Amino acid sequence: MRLLMWLAALALWLPGGVLADACAPRIVSVQAAPALDGARPLTGWVNVTLPDTWTTRWRAHGDSGWYRIDWERGCENGEPVALGIDGISVAGEVYSNGDLLWRDAFLVEPLSRSWNVPRWWVLPESGLQPEMNTVWVRAVGPVALGPGLRGVRLGDPSTVAAQHYRTQWRQRTLYLINAVLCGMAGTLFLVVWALRHKTPAGAAYGWFGLMALTWLLYLTTYLAYTQWPWPDAITRSRFSMVAMVGYVLSACFFTLRFGGQRLPRVEQGLWALAAVGAGTAVLVPDNIAGPWFGRVWQGSMWVFIANCLQFQWHAWRPQTEGRKPLHMLLALCWLAVTALTVTTLIPGVDRWNVARNWAAFSGLLVISLVMLLLGAQLMQRVRSVERFNRALTKGVTEARAELAQALAREHAHALERTRLQERMQLAHDLHDGLGGSLMRSMALVEQAPQPLPNERAYSQRLCRSRVRAACEPEWLPQPLPNERVLSLLKVLRDDLRQVIDQGSSAGAQVPDTPVQWAAPLRHRFTGIFDEMEVASHWDMPLQWQGRPSALQCLSLTRLVEEALSNTIKHSRARHVHVQCTQPQRDVLCLRIEDDGVGFDVQAVQNAGVSVGMRSMAARAERMGGTLEVTSGAAGTVVSLVLRLKK
């Protein structure tokens, strides 16, 4: 039963198929002849096979030619007939039985570009003959560019339209996809190169970006409908050849950089060949441009093939660190492209189809695969960066813990240093303040020619008691020891209160005038100097020009105390001069001078036993001042230059 059904279907199909074939339009002959002034020739027709170029047939002919396609209808069933043409180089016009069917916008330079543009039309039924009909096609283009006619087909509209869309996909859409992909790849990888151009892999990204952009420029040969921005078809072809040379040069350098190869002589040779190829494409005369364009194109292809083959050796040869997968994948990609490229160089292969297939498929293959390779390489580097970031995060965490411990230890050490500094500061204050008071009291006891105030008061009490003998010097009783000690302690108490008052008020306010600042010092030391019969002179300005800080005032007080205490203790001076001046608003100069016996300043500093000298130097340094001590047989001078804050 199943066999009978198949036989019935075959019987129904065969008549329809035979009928359809019998009624389909049939091309009888295709002929070509050179045009004379653009007019349709009457003689000189020769049979040709499409696709056709007349470059080899009529070398000395101009840039215009005619094609005559004779066809006949299979049967008179009134079905419409459609005509499809794959392309006319470079521009053209089409007639059906003498009636204009279509014409390019420009048939003189700058010519319209129809060589890679498929078109189809439904032939008007009113202009068709019952039996034999003729389609006339005029092709216009420079001889250097191989003018001619591509494939032609006749049939019912649905069949011709379906074939047109397939041709449109191969000749236009595929190139448009190439162009979009190249534009995206070129922009993306040039941006990556700009961000990573200093890294070894950055050069590969940059050369691939140039490779994609130069291929995009070359693709305009297939996609452009006009010659813009070039003035004519020859100039545009020169530009296309330069773009092809740039593409091959970029592909070679990308291969070398991607593979980590450094071949200086090869790179110099590539630059030289690129310069020769581009120069030839630009400078060759128009009348011989066609053959030279072919040589530049073929030379570029051979250089590209050599580049692909040398990378096979680089990628597959045994290596100490092992073969790299990305290099082997690029080698496989170049191997496939090499196979396609070699077909373009085989003599006798149809030029139209070879150019179309090579440009469409190899370009798409190269850009797609290399983008995947570079994307994979970029992902590897991203993963490497992520691993590094994780390791870095772990290291930072550990370092942070160690740093916290170190900071804790440093904090403990800082606290200890602070305690020591406070102790040192307290020691200096006690030395300069209370120590000075002790020293002055000792000097007062040792050098006073008459009894202390409490002793004199005791003698006066004896006189008031009318004990005559008590009023005589030789009968003056010795002072009571307890009362003498009490007198000294009272003096120390007063000095200590003054030291405490000055220290506690250091952060509160600064005396209004230098005289007020020096008044306590002058009061305390003048009495001692008077007791020791030492003349003292205090020279202070009436007003501050630049006011020191409270801390600076306290430090200046301590420094003057120490200097005067040293004068009392060591100098045996008869005159002391304390002077404060302000030569500039932000500069304060302090000078303490005596006419004592002096001392060896350098020896004392080297011995390091003088607490007072070290204390004065430390205070001057903390204030930001410069201390200078000079001493000799004529006396001692302690001078301080202090820079005040504005």
C-alpha positions as CSV (number, residue, x, y, z in Angstrom):
1,M,0.0,0.0,0.0
2,R,2.8,2.4,0.9
3,L,4.5,1.7,-2.4
4,L,1.3,2.6,-4.3
5,M,1.1,5.9,-2.4
6,W,4.7,6.9,-3.3
7,L,4.0,6.0,-7.0
8,A,0.9,8.2,-7.0
9,A,2.7,11.1,-5.5
10,L,5.5,10.7,-8.1
11,A,2.9,10.6,-10.9
12,L,1.3,13.8,-9.6
13,W,4.7,15.6,-9.2
14,L,6.3,14.7,-12.5
15,P,3.8,16.5,-14.9
16,G,3.8,19.6,-12.8
17,G,7.6,19.6,-12.7
18,V,7.9,19.0,-16.4
19,L,5.4,21.6,-17.1
20,A,7.2,24.1,-14.8
21,D,10.5,23.4,-16.5
22,A,8.9,23.8,-19.9
23,C,7.3,27.1,-19.0
24,A,10.4,28.6,-17.3
25,P,12.3,31.4,-19.2
26,R,15.5,30.1,-20.9
27,I,18.6,32.1,-21.6
28,V,19.7,31.4,-25.2
29,S,23.0,33.3,-25.4
30,V,25.1,35.9,-23.6
31,Q,27.3,38.2,-25.8
32,A,29.5,41.2,-25.1
33,A,30.8,44.0,-27.3
34,P,32.8,47.2,-26.5
35,A,30.8,50.4,-26.5
36,L,31.6,53.2,-28.8
37,D,30.8,56.6,-27.1
38,G,28.3,54.7,-24.9
39,A,26.1,53.8,-27.8
40,R,24.9,50.2,-28.3
41,P,27.2,48.5,-30.9
42,L,25.8,46.8,-34.0
43,T,28.8,44.5,-34.6
44,G,31.7,43.0,-32.7
45,W,29.6,40.8,-30.4
46,V,31.3,37.7,-29.0
47,N,29.9,35.0,-26.8
48,V,30.9,35.2,-23.1
49,T,30.2,33.3,-19.9
50,L,29.0,35.1,-16.9
51,P,30.4,36.4,-14.7
52,D,32.7,38.2,-17.1
53,T,35.2,41.0,-17.2
54,W,36.6,42.4,-20.5
55,T,40.0,43.4,-19.1
56,T,41.9,40.5,-20.7
57,R,39.7,40.5,-23.8
58,W,39.9,44.2,-24.7
59,R,42.9,45.7,-23.0
60,A,43.0,48.8,-25.2
61,H,39.3,49.4,-24.9
62,G,37.8,52.2,-22.9
63,D,35.7,52.0,-19.8
64,S,32.3,51.0,-21.2
65,G,30.9,47.8,-22.7
66,W,27.6,46.2,-23.5
67,Y,26.1,42.8,-22.8
68,R,23.3,41.2,-24.7
69,I,21.3,38.4,-23.1
70,D,18.9,36.7,-25.5
71,W,16.1,34.6,-23.8
72,E,12.9,33.0,-24.7
73,R,9.7,32.1,-22.8
74,G,8.9,28.5,-22.5
75,C,5.2,28.8,-23.0
76,E,2.6,31.6,-23.3
77,N,0.9,31.2,-20.0
78,G,0.9,34.9,-19.0
79,E,3.1,34.3,-15.9
80,P,5.3,37.2,-15.0
81,V,9.0,37.0,-15.5
82,A,11.7,38.4,-13.2
83,L,15.3,39.4,-13.9
84,G,18.1,39.3,-11.3
85,I,21.6,40.6,-11.7
86,D,24.3,40.0,-9.0
87,G,26.3,43.1,-9.9
88,I,27.6,45.4,-12.6
89,S,31.1,46.8,-12.4
90,V,31.4,49.6,-11.6
91,A,28.1,51.1,-12.6
92,G,25.6,50.4,-15.4
93,E,22.1,50.5,-16.9
94,V,19.7,47.7,-17.9
95,Y,17.2,47.6,-20.8
96,S,14.5,45.0,-21.6
97,N,13.8,44.8,-25.3
98,G,15.0,48.4,-25.7
99,D,13.0,49.8,-22.8
100,L,15.0,51.3,-19.9
101,L,14.5,49.1,-16.8
102,W,17.0,50.7,-14.4
103,R,20.1,53.0,-14.5
104,D,22.7,54.1,-11.9
105,A,22.6,57.6,-10.7
106,F,26.1,58.4,-12.0
107,L,27.6,56.8,-15.2
108,V,30.5,59.2,-15.3
109,E,33.1,59.9,-12.5
110,P,32.4,59.8,-9.7
111,L,30.6,56.6,-10.7
112,S,28.0,54.9,-8.7
113,R,29.1,51.6,-7.2
114,S,27.0,48.7,-8.3
115,W,29.6,46.0,-8.6
116,N,28.7,44.3,-5.4
117,V,25.0,45.3,-5.2
118,P,22.5,42.6,-6.3
119,R,19.2,43.8,-7.9
120,W,16.1,42.2,-9.4
121,W,13.0,43.4,-11.3
122,V,9.8,42.1,-12.6
123,L,9.9,42.6,-16.4
124,P,6.9,44.6,-17.7
125,E,4.6,42.2,-19.6
126,S,3.7,44.8,-22.2
127,G,7.3,45.0,-23.4
128,L,7.9,41.2,-23.8
129,Q,7.7,39.3,-27.1
130,P,6.0,36.0,-27.4
131,E,9.2,34.1,-28.3
132,M,12.6,35.8,-28.3
133,N,13.5,38.7,-26.0
134,T,16.7,40.6,-25.2
135,V,18.1,42.1,-22.0
136,W,20.7,44.8,-22.7
137,V,23.2,45.7,-19.9
138,R,25.8,48.4,-20.2
139,A,28.7,48.2,-17.7
140,V,30.8,51.3,-17.0
141,G,34.1,51.3,-15.1
142,P,37.9,51.9,-15.4
143,V,39.8,49.2,-17.2
144,A,42.1,49.0,-14.2
145,L,39.2,47.8,-12.0
146,G,38.1,45.0,-14.4
147,P,34.6,46.2,-15.5
148,G,32.1,43.6,-16.4
149,L,28.9,41.8,-15.5
150,R,28.2,39.3,-12.7
151,G,25.6,36.5,-12.7
152,V,22.3,37.0,-14.4
153,R,19.1,34.9,-13.9
154,L,15.5,34.8,-15.3
155,G,12.6,33.1,-13.8
156,D,9.3,33.5,-11.9
157,P,9.4,36.4,-9.3
158,S,9.4,34.1,-6.3
159,T,12.4,32.1,-7.4
160,V,14.4,35.2,-8.5
161,A,13.5,37.0,-5.3
162,A,14.6,34.0,-3.2
163,Q,17.9,33.9,-5.1
164,H,18.3,37.6,-4.7
165,Y,18.0,37.5,-0.9
166,R,20.6,34.7,-0.7
167,T,22.9,36.8,-2.9
168,Q,22.1,39.9,-0.8
169,W,23.1,38.0,2.3
170,R,26.5,36.9,0.8
171,Q,27.4,40.2,-0.9
172,R,25.9,42.8,1.5
173,T,24.7,41.5,4.8
174,L,27.7,39.4,5.5
175,Y,30.0,42.4,4.9
176,L,27.8,44.6,7.0
177,I,28.1,42.2,9.9
178,N,31.9,42.2,9.3
179,A,31.9,46.0,9.4
180,V,30.0,46.2,12.6
181,L,32.1,43.5,14.2
182,C,35.3,45.2,13.1
183,G,34.2,48.6,14.4
184,M,33.3,47.2,17.8
185,A,36.5,45.1,18.0
186,G,38.7,48.0,16.8
187,T,37.2,50.5,19.3
188,L,37.2,48.0,22.2
189,F,40.7,46.7,21.8
190,L,42.2,50.2,21.1
191,V,40.6,51.3,24.4
192,V,42.1,48.2,26.1
193,W,45.4,49.1,24.5
194,A,45.2,52.7,25.7
195,L,44.7,51.4,29.3
196,R,47.4,48.7,29.1
197,H,49.8,49.9,26.5
198,K,52.8,49.7,28.9
199,T,52.2,46.0,29.5
200,P,53.6,43.2,27.2
201,A,50.1,42.1,26.2
202,G,49.0,45.7,25.5
203,A,50.8,45.8,22.2
204,A,48.9,42.8,20.9
205,Y,45.6,44.5,21.8
206,G,46.7,47.6,20.0
207,W,47.7,45.9,16.8
208,F,44.5,43.9,16.7
209,G,42.5,47.1,17.1
210,L,44.4,48.5,14.1
211,M,43.9,45.3,12.3
212,A,40.1,45.5,12.8
213,L,39.9,49.1,11.8
214,T,42.0,48.7,8.6
215,W,39.8,45.7,7.7
216,L,36.8,48.0,8.2
217,L,38.3,50.5,5.8
218,Y,38.9,47.8,3.3
219,L,35.3,46.6,3.6
220,T,34.0,50.0,2.4
221,T,35.0,48.7,-1.1
222,Y,32.2,46.2,-0.8
223,L,29.6,48.2,1.0
224,A,29.8,51.7,-0.4
225,Y,27.2,52.9,-3.0
226,T,29.2,55.9,-4.0
227,Q,32.8,57.0,-4.4
228,W,32.6,59.5,-1.6
229,P,34.9,61.0,-0.2
230,W,37.1,60.1,-3.1
231,P,36.8,61.9,-6.5
232,D,36.8,58.7,-8.7
233,A,36.9,54.9,-8.7
234,I,40.7,54.7,-9.2
235,T,41.4,56.8,-6.1
236,R,39.0,54.7,-4.0
237,S,40.8,51.6,-5.2
238,R,44.1,53.1,-4.3
239,F,42.7,53.7,-0.8
240,S,41.4,50.1,-0.6
241,M,44.9,48.8,-1.5
242,V,46.5,50.9,1.2
243,A,43.9,49.6,3.7
244,M,44.7,46.0,2.6
245,V,48.5,46.6,3.1
246,G,47.7,48.1,6.6
247,Y,45.6,45.2,7.5
248,V,48.3,42.6,6.6
249,L,50.9,44.7,8.4
250,S,48.7,44.9,11.5
251,A,47.9,41.2,11.3
252,C,51.6,40.3,11.2
253,F,52.6,42.5,14.1
254,F,49.6,41.3,16.1
255,T,50.8,37.7,15.5
256,L,54.3,38.5,16.6
257,R,53.1,40.4,19.8
258,F,50.5,37.8,20.7
259,G,53.1,35.0,20.4
260,G,55.6,37.0,22.4
261,Q,58.0,37.0,19.4
262,R,60.7,39.6,19.0
263,L,62.2,39.4,15.4
264,P,63.8,42.8,14.7
265,R,64.9,42.1,11.2
266,V,61.6,40.6,10.2
267,E,59.8,43.6,11.6
268,Q,62.0,46.0,9.7
269,G,61.3,43.9,6.5
270,L,57.6,44.2,7.2
271,W,57.7,47.9,7.5
272,A,59.8,48.1,4.3
273,L,57.3,45.9,2.3
274,A,54.4,47.9,3.7
275,A,56.0,51.1,2.5
276,V,56.7,49.7,-0.9
277,G,53.1,48.3,-1.3
278,A,51.4,51.4,-0.1
279,G,53.7,53.6,-2.2
280,T,53.0,51.5,-5.3
281,A,49.2,51.6,-4.8
282,V,49.3,55.4,-4.4
283,L,51.8,56.4,-7.1
284,V,51.2,53.9,-10.0
285,P,49.7,55.7,-13.1
286,D,46.1,55.1,-13.9
287,N,46.7,53.4,-17.3
288,I,48.7,50.6,-15.6
289,A,47.1,50.6,-12.2
290,G,45.1,47.4,-12.7
291,P,48.1,45.0,-13.0
292,W,50.0,46.8,-10.2
293,F,46.9,46.6,-7.9
294,G,46.9,42.9,-8.6
295,R,50.6,42.6,-7.7
296,V,50.1,44.6,-4.5
297,W,47.1,42.5,-3.5
298,Q,48.9,39.2,-4.3
299,G,52.1,40.3,-2.5
300,S,50.0,41.2,0.6
301,M,48.4,37.8,0.5
302,W,51.8,36.0,0.3
303,V,53.1,38.0,3.2
304,F,50.0,37.1,5.2
305,I,50.4,33.4,4.3
306,A,54.1,33.6,5.4
307,N,53.1,35.1,8.7
308,C,50.5,32.4,9.3
309,L,53.0,29.6,8.5
310,Q,55.8,30.9,10.7
311,F,53.3,31.1,13.6
312,Q,52.5,27.4,13.0
313,W,56.2,26.6,13.8
314,H,56.2,28.9,16.8
315,A,53.0,27.5,18.3
316,W,53.5,23.8,17.7
317,R,57.3,23.5,18.3
318,P,58.3,21.8,21.6
319,Q,59.0,24.4,24.3
320,T,60.6,24.1,27.7
321,E,57.6,25.6,29.5
322,G,55.2,23.7,27.2
323,R,52.9,24.7,24.4
324,K,50.5,27.5,25.1
325,P,46.8,26.7,24.3
326,L,46.0,30.2,23.1
327,H,49.0,30.1,20.7
328,M,47.8,26.8,19.3
329,L,44.2,28.1,18.9
330,L,45.5,31.2,17.0
331,A,47.7,28.8,14.9
332,L,44.6,26.8,13.9
333,C,42.7,30.0,13.1
334,W,45.6,31.1,10.8
335,L,45.7,27.7,9.2
336,A,42.1,27.9,8.2
337,V,42.6,31.4,6.9
338,T,45.6,30.3,5.0
339,A,43.6,27.6,3.2
340,L,41.1,30.3,2.1
341,T,43.8,32.7,1.1
342,V,45.6,30.1,-1.1
343,T,42.5,29.6,-3.2
344,T,42.6,33.3,-4.2
345,L,46.0,32.8,-5.6
346,I,45.2,29.7,-7.8
347,P,45.3,30.7,-11.5
348,G,42.0,30.3,-13.3
349,V,39.8,30.6,-10.3
350,D,36.8,32.9,-10.9
351,R,37.8,36.3,-9.7
352,W,34.4,37.5,-8.6
353,N,33.6,34.5,-6.4
354,V,37.1,34.2,-5.0
355,A,37.2,37.9,-3.9
356,R,33.7,37.6,-2.4
357,N,34.3,34.4,-0.6
358,W,37.8,35.3,0.7
359,A,36.8,38.8,1.9
360,A,33.5,37.7,3.5
361,F,34.4,34.5,5.2
362,S,38.0,35.0,6.1
363,G,37.4,38.4,7.5
364,L,34.5,37.2,9.6
365,L,36.5,34.2,10.7
366,V,39.6,36.1,11.6
367,I,37.9,38.9,13.6
368,S,35.5,36.5,15.4
369,L,38.2,33.9,16.4
370,V,40.8,36.5,17.3
371,M,38.3,38.4,19.4
372,L,37.5,35.1,21.2
373,L,41.2,34.4,21.7
374,L,41.9,37.9,23.1
375,G,38.8,37.7,25.2
376,A,40.0,34.4,26.6
377,Q,43.4,35.9,27.3
378,L,41.8,38.9,28.9
379,M,39.7,36.6,31.1
380,Q,42.8,34.7,32.1
381,R,44.4,38.0,33.1
382,V,41.2,39.0,35.0
383,R,41.2,35.7,36.9
384,S,44.9,36.3,37.6
385,V,44.1,39.7,38.9
386,E,41.3,38.3,41.0
387,R,43.6,35.7,42.5
388,F,46.1,38.4,43.2
389,N,43.4,40.5,44.8
390,R,42.4,37.6,47.0
391,A,46.0,37.0,48.0
392,L,46.5,40.8,48.5
393,T,43.3,41.0,50.6
394,K,44.6,38.1,52.8
395,G,48.0,39.7,53.0
396,V,46.5,43.1,53.9
397,T,44.4,41.4,56.6
398,E,47.5,39.8,58.1
399,A,49.5,43.0,57.7
400,R,46.7,44.9,59.4
401,A,46.7,42.5,62.3
402,E,50.5,42.8,62.6
403,L,50.2,46.6,62.2
404,A,47.6,46.7,65.0
405,Q,50.0,44.8,67.3
406,A,52.9,47.0,66.2
407,L,50.7,50.1,66.9
408,A,49.8,48.8,70.3
409,R,53.5,48.3,71.1
410,E,54.3,51.7,69.7
411,H,51.4,53.3,71.7
412,A,52.8,51.7,74.9
413,H,56.3,53.0,74.0
414,A,54.9,56.4,73.2
415,L,53.2,56.5,76.6
416,E,56.4,55.5,78.2
417,R,58.3,58.2,76.3
418,T,55.6,60.7,77.3
419,R,56.1,59.8,81.0
420,L,59.8,60.1,80.6
421,Q,59.4,63.5,78.9
422,E,57.1,64.7,81.6
423,R,59.6,63.6,84.2
424,M,62.4,65.3,82.3
425,Q,60.2,68.4,82.0
426,L,59.5,68.3,85.7
427,A,63.2,67.9,86.4
428,H,64.0,70.9,84.3
429,D,61.3,72.9,85.9
430,L,62.4,71.9,89.4
431,H,66.0,72.6,88.4
432,D,65.3,76.0,86.9
433,G,62.6,77.1,89.4
434,L,63.0,75.5,92.8
435,G,66.7,74.7,92.2
436,G,67.3,78.3,91.5
437,S,65.5,79.3,94.6
438,L,67.6,76.8,96.7
439,M,70.8,78.1,95.1
440,R,69.8,81.8,95.7
441,S,69.0,80.9,99.4
442,M,72.3,79.2,99.8
443,A,74.1,82.2,98.2
444,L,72.1,84.5,100.5
445,V,73.2,82.6,103.6
446,E,76.8,82.3,102.5
447,Q,77.4,85.8,101.3
448,A,75.1,87.9,103.4
449,P,77.3,90.3,105.6
450,Q,74.6,90.7,108.3
451,P,72.2,88.4,110.0
452,L,69.0,87.3,108.2
453,P,65.8,89.2,108.9
454,N,64.7,86.9,111.6
455,E,68.1,87.3,113.5
456,R,67.9,91.0,113.3
457,A,64.3,91.0,114.6
458,Y,65.5,88.8,117.5
459,S,68.3,91.3,118.4
460,Q,65.8,94.2,118.2
461,R,63.5,92.4,120.7
462,L,66.5,92.2,123.1
463,C,67.1,95.9,122.7
464,R,63.5,96.8,123.3
465,S,63.7,94.7,126.5
466,R,66.2,97.3,127.6
467,V,68.9,94.8,128.0
468,R,71.8,97.1,127.3
469,A,74.3,94.5,126.8
470,A,72.2,93.0,124.1
471,C,72.6,96.2,122.1
472,E,76.3,95.9,121.9
473,P,77.6,94.0,118.7
474,E,79.9,91.9,120.7
475,W,77.1,90.8,122.9
476,L,74.6,90.0,120.1
477,P,73.4,86.5,120.6
478,Q,73.7,83.9,117.9
479,P,70.6,83.3,115.8
480,L,68.4,80.4,116.8
481,P,69.0,77.5,114.3
482,N,65.3,76.7,114.0
483,E,64.4,80.3,113.2
484,R,67.1,80.5,110.5
485,V,65.9,77.3,108.8
486,L,62.3,78.6,109.0
487,S,63.4,81.8,107.3
488,L,65.0,79.9,104.4
489,L,61.9,77.6,104.1
490,K,59.7,80.7,103.8
491,V,61.8,82.0,101.0
492,L,61.7,78.7,99.2
493,R,57.9,78.6,99.7
494,D,57.5,82.0,98.1
495,D,59.6,81.0,95.2
496,L,57.8,77.7,94.8
497,R,54.4,79.4,94.8
498,Q,55.7,81.8,92.1
499,V,56.9,78.8,90.0
500,I,53.5,77.1,90.4
501,D,51.6,80.2,89.6
502,Q,53.6,80.8,86.4
503,G,53.3,77.2,85.3
504,S,49.5,77.0,85.9
505,S,48.9,80.3,84.1
506,A,51.1,79.4,81.1
507,G,48.1,78.4,79.0
508,A,45.8,81.2,80.2
509,Q,47.2,84.5,79.0
510,V,50.3,86.4,78.0
511,P,51.4,89.4,80.0
512,D,50.3,92.6,78.3
513,T,53.8,94.1,78.1
514,P,57.4,92.8,78.3
515,V,57.8,94.9,81.5
516,Q,55.0,92.9,83.1
517,W,56.5,89.7,82.0
518,A,59.9,90.5,83.4
519,A,58.6,92.1,86.7
520,P,58.5,88.9,88.8
521,L,61.9,87.9,87.6
522,R,63.3,91.3,88.3
523,H,61.8,91.4,91.8
524,R,63.2,88.0,92.8
525,F,66.7,88.5,91.4
526,T,67.2,92.2,92.2
527,G,67.0,91.5,95.9
528,I,69.6,88.7,95.7
529,F,71.9,90.9,93.5
530,D,71.6,93.7,96.0
531,E,72.5,91.4,98.9
532,M,75.5,90.3,96.8
533,E,76.4,93.8,95.9
534,V,76.0,93.0,92.2
535,A,74.6,95.8,90.0
536,S,71.8,94.6,87.7
537,H,70.2,96.5,84.8
538,W,67.0,95.4,83.1
539,D,66.3,96.7,79.6
540,M,62.7,95.9,78.4
541,P,60.6,97.4,75.6
542,L,57.4,99.1,76.7
543,Q,55.2,97.2,74.3
544,W,55.1,93.9,72.4
545,Q,55.6,94.2,68.6
546,G,54.9,90.6,68.1
547,R,53.3,88.8,71.1
548,P,54.8,85.4,72.1
549,S,52.6,82.5,73.2
550,A,52.0,81.6,76.8
551,L,54.2,78.6,76.5
552,Q,57.0,80.7,75.0
553,C,56.7,83.2,77.9
554,L,57.1,80.4,80.5
555,S,60.0,78.9,78.6
556,L,61.7,82.4,78.4
557,T,61.2,82.8,82.1
558,R,62.8,79.5,82.9
559,L,65.7,80.2,80.6
560,V,66.3,83.6,82.2
561,E,66.1,82.0,85.6
562,E,68.7,79.4,84.7
563,A,71.1,81.9,83.1
564,L,70.9,84.3,86.2
565,S,71.2,81.4,88.6
566,N,74.4,80.3,86.8
567,T,75.6,83.9,87.1
568,I,75.0,84.0,90.8
569,K,76.5,80.6,91.4
570,H,79.6,80.6,89.2
571,S,80.4,84.0,87.6
572,R,81.5,86.2,90.6
573,A,80.3,89.0,88.5
574,R,79.8,92.6,89.6
575,H,77.4,93.7,86.8
576,V,74.5,91.9,85.1
577,H,72.6,93.2,82.1
578,V,69.3,91.6,81.0
579,Q,68.0,92.9,77.6
580,C,64.9,92.1,75.5
581,T,64.5,93.5,72.0
582,Q,62.3,93.0,69.0
583,P,64.1,94.0,65.8
584,Q,61.2,92.7,63.7
585,R,57.6,92.1,64.5
586,D,58.0,88.3,64.5
587,V,61.5,88.1,66.0
588,L,62.3,88.4,69.7
589,C,65.9,88.6,71.0
590,L,66.9,88.0,74.6
591,R,70.4,88.7,76.0
592,I,71.8,88.0,79.5
593,E,75.3,89.4,79.9
594,D,77.7,89.5,83.0
595,D,81.3,90.6,83.6
596,G,82.2,87.5,85.5
597,V,85.2,85.2,85.2
598,G,83.7,83.2,82.4
599,F,84.2,79.5,81.5
600,D,85.1,77.2,78.7
601,V,81.8,76.7,76.8
602,Q,83.1,73.9,74.5
603,A,84.6,71.9,77.4
604,V,81.4,72.1,79.4
605,Q,79.3,71.0,76.5
606,N,81.6,68.1,75.7
607,A,81.7,67.0,79.4
608,G,77.9,66.9,79.5
609,V,77.7,67.4,83.2
610,S,76.0,70.8,83.1
611,V,72.2,70.3,83.6
612,G,71.6,74.0,83.3
613,M,73.2,74.2,79.8
614,R,71.3,71.2,78.6
615,S,68.1,72.6,80.1
616,M,68.5,76.0,78.3
617,A,69.3,74.3,75.0
618,A,66.3,72.0,75.2
619,R,63.9,74.8,76.0
620,A,65.3,76.9,73.1
621,E,64.8,74.0,70.8
622,R,61.2,73.4,72.0
623,M,60.4,77.1,71.5
624,G,61.9,77.0,68.0
625,G,64.6,79.5,68.9
626,T,68.4,79.6,68.5
627,L,70.5,79.7,71.7
628,E,74.1,80.9,71.7
629,V,76.4,81.0,74.7
630,T,79.7,82.8,74.5
631,S,82.1,83.2,77.4
632,G,85.6,84.5,78.1
633,A,87.7,86.5,80.5
634,A,85.5,89.5,80.0
635,G,82.3,87.7,81.0
636,T,79.6,85.5,79.6
637,V,76.8,86.3,77.2
638,V,73.7,84.1,76.7
639,S,71.6,85.1,73.7
640,L,68.4,83.7,72.3
641,V,66.8,84.5,68.9
642,L,63.1,83.4,68.9
643,R,60.9,83.4,65.8
644,L,57.3,84.3,66.9
645,K,54.2,82.9,65.2
646,K,52.3,85.4,63.1
